[in-house]
């Protein structure tokens, strides 16, 4: 019987004196980390949290959140990580949707929690816990844990029980609760550890928010191996470089916007990042211009992962990142992938279709939504909603999201093709292309950009530059919008729907 719930207990025995978690300059070894995990689990048990109960967290990066990720499942309870960027109505809907039995948060989030407390059912309303002190009507998790025994809970948890419910980051609509079992998370451990060539001696840095699923592709293998996890409070490019140099970090993952910021940081120098063995890009496509730049400045480190929280991935391995730099790799062992035409038949090599896959990390489904589960998983295959093609060697190339495609006069325009062109402009740091209403063509492309240096290029100048280089007339952008920053979710992904929505307000968009 697979026992992910006892992993930290095992590491305390076998890796006790080795570093487990560093946060804010303080490092706990595996013996100390396991003690805190056990105390937290037993404190939750005293509050009445039992097998199957949902433990919601509304926390920024902190030591307690990592501890809760291991403490709740050791009771057979279920982690429900929620973003601290949520406002009252959004938080209330997700707490209700997940049937949360308690909520663990921080004092900075209390105004949001208090604004909805009257709507919360019992016992949830009386089980609001804080990780950073006391407040009226709230329980102090630290104090409860300090009084709880530092022994592992006497609970045997099966591999098919739920480990977590991860809510989608919402770039394309309302969040859905994705269920992962202990078995699925164990597959994250073993399969990702081998993909990233991690060892117990690895040092893994995470600088983004750990409430989104992308964090788990390095977090799970790190703790599985008994390696050292270094967690930043939030992403800051300058600070990330200092952490890599100080702790001799070997592995890190970032979303594309963070990689660009890292390379542009004033203290960037390749020698400061000499310890790195892996820089993993995920969450959105990294534009070719930036891939080439990264491979030039930090050769032999770049990996790319394409994947869905619902349970399918491809990986571009470091050994192929130059030869297949336009690709997002191939499925790992034990995974299968198809490219499917609209009629359900398999596409030929280099023919665009929907990416469909299956493998050992496939979700159990969307929590409470068998209807949506049936739409996403058909005959055991996960339908991604992403468009792509494979070459003759089976390497996957992304084209675009189905929902992001622009229908201009009956021609399907892929925003990614235009974004790759715009990203080559020397003053463009980031770009997002989307469709806006057009009386003649139905839709027409518009590009939003963030510049490297404010005021360095005018919108009309950028528009002319892009339109002179696209390969077809229908790819020409009607307008370029210069922005200070893009709207993002907790994962750091650009929210294209927020960029697009003002143009479509009051009109129906059909793709």
C-alpha positions in Angstrom: 0.0 0.0 0.0 1.4 3.3 -1.1 1.7 5.7 1.9 2.3 9.2 0.9 0.8 10.4 4.2 3.8 9.0 6.1 6.5 10.5 3.9 7.6 13.2 6.2 7.7 10.8 9.2 10.0 8.6 7.1 12.2 11.6 6.2 12.5 12.5 9.9 13.9 9.0 10.6 16.2 8.7 7.5 17.1 12.4 6.7 16.6 13.9 10.2 19.7 16.2 10.3 19.5 17.3 6.7 17.9 20.7 5.7 14.2 20.4 4.7 12.8 23.9 4.5 14.3 27.4 4.4 12.0 30.4 4.7 13.0 34.0 5.5 16.6 32.9 6.2 15.6 30.3 8.8 16.3 26.6 8.0 14.5 23.6 9.6 16.0 20.2 9.2 13.8 17.2 8.5 13.5 16.2 12.2 12.3 19.7 13.2 10.1 20.0 10.1 8.4 16.7 10.8 7.8 17.7 14.4 6.0 20.8 13.3 4.0 18.9 10.7 2.9 16.3 13.4 2.0 19.1 15.9 -0.1 20.9 13.3 -1.9 17.7 12.3 -2.7 16.9 15.9 -3.9 20.5 16.5 -6.3 20.1 13.6 -7.5 16.8 15.1 -8.3 18.5 18.4 -10.5 20.9 16.5 -12.5 17.9 15.1 -10.9 17.7 11.7 -11.3 14.1 10.5 -10.7 11.9 7.4 -12.3 13.5 4.4 -12.7 17.0 5.9 -11.6 19.9 3.7 -8.9 22.2 5.2 -9.0 25.5 3.2 -6.0 27.8 3.4 -5.9 31.4 2.3 -2.2 32.1 2.8 0.7 33.8 1.1 3.9 31.9 1.0 4.9 30.9 4.5 6.4 28.0 6.5 3.0 27.1 7.9 1.5 26.6 4.4 4.1 24.0 3.5 3.6 22.3 6.9 -0.2 22.2 6.3 0.3 20.6 2.9 1.7 17.6 4.7 -0.2 17.8 8.0 -3.8 17.7 6.7 -3.3 14.6 4.4 -1.6 12.7 7.3 -5.0 12.9 9.0 -6.8 11.8 5.8 -8.1 15.4 5.5 -8.0 17.2 2.2 -5.9 20.3 1.4 -7.8 23.2 -0.4 -5.3 25.9 -1.2 -7.0 29.2 -2.1 -5.4 32.4 -3.4 -4.8 35.3 -0.9 -5.8 37.5 -3.9 -9.4 36.5 -3.6 -12.0 39.0 -2.6 -15.0 38.3 -0.4 -17.5 36.9 -2.9 -14.9 34.8 -4.6 -13.7 33.4 -1.3 -17.2 32.7 -0.1 -18.1 30.8 -3.3 -15.0 28.5 -3.1 -15.4 27.8 0.6 -18.9 26.8 -0.1 -18.1 24.8 -3.2 -15.3 22.8 -1.4 -17.5 22.2 1.7 -14.5 23.5 3.8 -14.5 22.4 7.5 -12.0 25.0 8.5 -10.1 27.9 7.0 -6.5 28.8 7.9 -5.5 32.4 7.0 -3.3 35.3 8.1 -4.1 38.6 9.7 -3.8 40.6 6.5 -6.7 38.6 5.0 -9.0 39.0 8.0 -11.0 41.9 6.6 -11.9 39.7 3.6 -12.8 36.7 5.8 -14.8 38.9 8.2 -16.7 40.4 5.4 -18.2 36.9 4.6 -18.2 35.3 8.0 -21.9 35.8 8.5 -22.5 33.7 5.3 -20.3 30.8 6.5 -22.1 27.7 7.9 -21.2 26.2 11.2 -18.8 24.8 12.2 -16.7 26.6 9.5 -17.6 30.1 10.9 -16.1 29.2 14.3 -13.0 27.4 12.8 -11.1 30.4 11.4 -7.4 29.9 12.3 -4.5 32.3 12.1 -0.9 31.4 11.5 0.5 34.8 12.6 -1.0 35.6 16.0 -4.4 36.2 17.6 -7.5 38.2 16.7 -11.0 38.3 18.2 -13.1 35.3 17.0 -10.1 33.5 15.5 -8.0 30.6 16.8 -4.2 30.7 17.0 -2.9 27.8 15.0 0.6 28.2 16.4 -0.5 28.1 20.0 -2.7 25.1 19.3 0.2 23.3 17.6 2.6 24.1 20.4 0.4 22.4 22.9 -0.3 19.3 20.6 1.9 16.2 20.7 4.8 15.9 18.3 3.9 12.4 17.2 2.5 11.3 13.9 -1.3 10.8 13.8 -2.5 7.3 14.2 -4.4 7.3 10.9 -3.8 5.0 8.0 -4.6 6.8 4.7 -5.2 4.9 1.5 -3.7 5.8 -1.9 -7.1 6.5 -3.4 -8.2 9.0 -0.8 -8.1 12.7 -1.7 -4.9 14.6 -1.1 -6.1 18.0 -2.3 -8.6 20.0 -4.3 -6.8 22.5 -6.5 -9.0 25.3 -7.9 -8.1 26.3 -11.4 -6.5 29.7 -11.7 -9.4 31.0 -13.7 -7.6 32.3 -16.8 -10.5 31.1 -19.0 -13.6 31.2 -16.7 -14.9 30.2 -13.2 -12.6 28.1 -11.1 -13.2 24.4 -10.9 -12.0 22.1 -8.1 -9.6 19.6 -9.4 -9.3 16.4 -7.2 -5.9 14.7 -6.8 -5.6 11.5 -4.8 -2.6 10.4 -2.7 -1.7 8.1 -5.6 -1.6 11.0 -8.1 0.6 13.1 -5.9 2.9 10.2 -5.3 3.3 10.0 -9.1 4.3 13.7 -9.0 7.0 12.7 -6.6 8.6 9.8 -8.4 8.0 10.8 -12.1 9.0 14.5 -11.7 12.1 13.6 -9.6 13.5 11.6 -12.5 12.4 14.1 -15.1 14.3 16.9 -13.3 17.3 14.7 -12.4 16.9 15.6 -8.7 18.8 13.8 -5.9 18.6 14.1 -2.1 21.5 16.6 -2.4 19.4 19.0 -4.6 18.4 22.5 -3.5 15.1 23.5 -4.9 14.1 27.2 -5.0 10.5 28.4 -5.4 9.8 32.1 -5.8 6.2 32.1 -7.0 3.0 31.5 -5.1 2.7 27.8 -3.9 -1.1 27.9 -3.9 -1.1 27.0 -7.6 -0.5 23.5 -9.0 2.7 24.4 -10.9 4.5 24.6 -7.6 3.9 21.0 -6.9 6.0 19.8 -9.9 9.1 20.6 -7.8 7.7 20.6 -4.3 6.6 17.0 -4.4 9.8 15.4 -5.7 11.9 17.6 -3.4 10.3 16.3 -0.2 10.0 12.8 -1.7 13.8 12.7 -2.1 14.5 14.5 1.2 16.1 17.4 -0.6 16.3 21.1 0.5 13.3 23.3 -0.3 14.0 27.1 -0.3 10.8 29.2 -0.4 10.7 32.9 -1.1 8.0 35.1 0.4 7.2 36.4 -3.1 8.8 36.7 -6.5 11.5 39.4 -6.8 14.1 38.9 -9.5 17.0 40.6 -7.7 16.3 38.6 -4.5 15.9 35.3 -6.4 19.4 35.7 -7.8 20.8 36.4 -4.3 19.0 33.2 -3.0 20.4 31.1 -5.8 23.9 32.3 -5.1 23.6 32.0 -1.3 22.1 28.5 -1.1 23.8 27.1 -4.2 20.3 26.3 -5.7 20.3 23.5 -8.2 16.7 23.5 -9.4 14.1 26.2 -9.9 10.8 26.7 -11.8 9.3 30.0 -13.0 6.6 31.2 -15.3 7.8 33.1 -18.4 7.3 36.6 -17.0 9.5 35.7 -14.1 12.2 34.3 -16.3 12.2 37.5 -18.4 12.4 39.5 -15.2 15.3 37.4 -13.9 17.3 37.9 -17.1 16.6 41.6 -17.0 17.5 42.1 -13.3 20.2 44.6 -12.7 22.2 42.1 -10.6 22.0 39.3 -13.2 25.3 37.6 -14.0 25.6 34.1 -15.3 28.3 33.3 -12.7 25.9 34.0 -9.8 23.7 31.2 -11.2 26.5 28.8 -11.8 25.0 26.2 -9.3 21.8 25.9 -11.3 21.2 22.6 -13.1 17.6 23.3 -14.1 15.5 26.3 -14.9 12.0 25.0 -15.6 9.5 27.2 -17.5 5.8 26.4 -17.2 2.4 28.0 -16.9 2.4 29.6 -20.4 4.6 29.5 -23.5 8.0 31.1 -23.2 8.4 33.0 -26.5 11.2 31.8 -28.8 13.2 35.0 -28.4 13.4 34.5 -24.7 14.2 30.8 -25.0 17.1 31.6 -27.2 18.3 34.3 -24.9 18.1 32.0 -21.8 19.9 29.2 -23.6 22.6 31.6 -24.7 23.2 33.2 -21.2 22.7 30.0 -19.2 23.3 27.0 -21.5 22.5 23.5 -20.5 19.8 24.4 -17.9 16.5 24.9 -19.7 13.6 22.6 -19.3 10.0 23.4 -20.4 6.8 21.8 -19.1 3.5 22.0 -20.9 0.7 20.7 -18.7 -2.7 20.9 -17.2 -3.6 20.6 -13.5 -6.2 18.1 -14.6 -3.4 15.7 -15.3 -1.4 15.6 -18.5 2.1 16.9 -19.2 4.9 17.0 -21.8 8.4 17.9 -21.0 11.2 19.4 -23.2 14.3 17.9 -21.7 17.5 19.9 -21.2 19.3 17.6 -23.7 16.8 18.6 -26.4 16.1 22.2 -25.5 18.4 23.5 -28.3 17.6 21.0 -31.0 13.8 21.2 -30.4 13.7 24.7 -29.0 10.3 25.5 -30.6 8.7 22.4 -29.0 7.4 21.7 -25.5 8.7 18.2 -25.6 7.2 14.8 -25.4 5.1 12.9 -22.8 7.1 11.3 -20.0 7.1 7.5 -19.7 3.7 5.9 -18.9 1.9 8.9 -20.6 0.1 8.8 -24.0 -0.8 11.7 -26.3 -3.0 12.2 -29.3 -3.7 15.2 -31.6 -7.4 15.0 -32.5 -9.3 16.5 -35.4 -12.8 18.0 -34.9 -14.3 14.8 -36.1 -12.5 12.8 -33.4 -9.9 11.1 -35.7 -6.2 11.4 -35.1 -4.3 14.1 -37.0 -1.3 13.4 -39.1 2.2 14.7 -38.1 2.3 18.6 -38.4 -1.5 18.8 -38.7 -3.0 21.0 -36.0 -5.7 19.5 -33.7 -6.7 19.4 -30.1 -4.1 18.0 -27.6 -5.5 14.9 -25.8 -3.6 12.9 -23.3 -3.7 10.5 -20.4 -1.3 9.2 -17.7 -0.7 8.4 -14.1 -1.4 11.9 -12.8 -4.9 12.1 -14.3 -7.3 13.9 -11.9 -10.2 12.1 -10.1 -12.5 14.7 -11.6 -13.9 18.2 -10.8 -15.2 18.3 -7.2 -19.0 18.1 -7.2 -19.2 18.5 -11.0 -19.5 15.1 -12.8 -21.0 17.0 -15.7 -17.8 19.0 -16.3 -15.7 15.9 -15.6 -17.5 14.1 -18.4 -16.8 16.9 -20.8 -13.1 17.0 -20.0 -12.4 13.2 -19.7 -13.8 11.0 -22.5 -13.0 7.3 -22.6 -10.1 7.9 -20.2 -8.6 10.7 -22.3 -8.2 14.3 -21.1 -9.2 16.8 -23.7 -7.0 19.9 -23.1 -8.8 22.6 -25.0 -5.3 23.5 -26.4 -4.3 23.3 -30.1 -1.0 21.9 -31.3 0.7 19.5 -33.6 3.5 16.9 -33.4 6.5 16.5 -35.6 7.7 13.2 -37.1 9.6 12.4 -33.8 6.5 12.9 -31.7 7.6 16.3 -30.2 4.6 18.6 -29.4 4.4 22.2 -30.7 1.8 24.5 -29.2 -0.4 26.6 -31.4 -2.9 28.2 -29.0 -5.8 27.8 -26.7 -9.1 27.1 -28.5 -10.7 29.9 -26.6 -7.9 32.4 -27.5 -8.1 31.8 -31.3 -9.3 34.8 -33.2 -12.0 34.3 -36.0 -11.2 37.1 -38.5 -13.4 36.8 -41.6 -13.7 33.1 -41.2 -9.9 32.7 -40.9 -8.5 31.2 -37.6 -5.8 33.5 -36.3 -3.5 32.1 -33.6 -2.4 34.9 -31.2 0.8 33.0 -30.4 2.1 33.5 -33.9 1.8 37.3 -33.6 3.2 37.3 -30.1 6.3 35.5 -31.3 6.9 38.3 -33.8 6.2 41.1 -31.3 8.5 39.6 -28.7 11.4 40.1 -31.1 11.2 43.9 -30.8 14.1 45.0 -28.6 11.9 47.2 -26.3 9.1 44.6 -25.8 9.4 42.8 -22.5 6.0 41.0 -22.6 3.2 40.7 -25.2 -0.4 39.4 -25.2 -2.5 39.3 -28.4 -6.2 38.9 -28.3 -9.3 39.5 -30.5 -11.5 42.5 -30.4 -14.8 43.2 -32.2 -14.6 44.4 -35.8 -17.6 45.4 -37.9 -16.1 44.1 -41.1 -14.2 40.9 -40.1 -16.0 40.0 -36.9 -12.8 40.0 -34.9 -9.4 41.6 -35.4 -6.1 41.1 -33.4 -4.9 43.7 -30.9 -1.5 43.5 -29.1 -1.0 44.6 -25.5 2.7 45.1 -24.6 4.8 45.9 -21.5 8.0 47.7 -22.5 11.5 47.2 -21.0 11.9 51.0 -20.7 8.8 53.2 -20.2 8.2 55.5 -23.2 10.9 53.8 -25.3 8.5 53.1 -28.2 5.2 54.6 -29.3 2.1 52.5 -29.9 1.8 53.4 -33.6 5.5 52.7 -34.1 5.1 49.2 -32.5 2.0 48.5 -34.6 3.9 49.3 -37.8 6.9 47.3 -36.7 4.8 44.2 -36.0 2.6 44.5 -39.1 5.7 44.7 -41.3 6.9 41.4 -40.1 3.8 39.1 -39.8 3.4 36.5 -42.5 -0.2 37.2 -43.5 -2.5 40.2 -43.8 -5.0 38.7 -41.4 -2.3 38.7 -38.7 -1.9 42.4 -38.8 -2.8 44.0 -35.5 -5.4 46.8 -35.5 -3.8 48.4 -32.5 -1.0 48.2 -29.9 -1.7 49.1 -26.3 1.2 49.9 -24.1 0.7 48.9 -20.4 2.7 49.2 -17.2 1.9 45.7 -16.2 -0.5 42.9 -17.2 -3.3 41.6 -15.0 -2.2 38.3 -13.5 -3.5 35.5 -11.3 -1.7 34.1 -8.3 0.3 31.8 -10.5 1.7 34.8 -12.4 -0.2 34.0 -15.6 -1.4 36.8 -17.7 -5.2 37.1 -17.6 -6.1 37.6 -21.3 -9.8 37.6 -20.6 -9.4 40.7 -18.4 -7.5 42.4 -21.3 -10.2 41.3 -23.8 -13.3 41.9 -21.7 -13.7 45.7 -22.0 -13.8 45.4 -25.8 -16.5 42.8 -25.7 -18.7 44.2 -22.9 -22.3 43.9 -24.1 -21.4 41.7 -27.1 -21.2 38.0 -27.5 -17.9 36.4 -28.6 -18.2 33.1 -30.4 -15.2 30.7 -31.0 
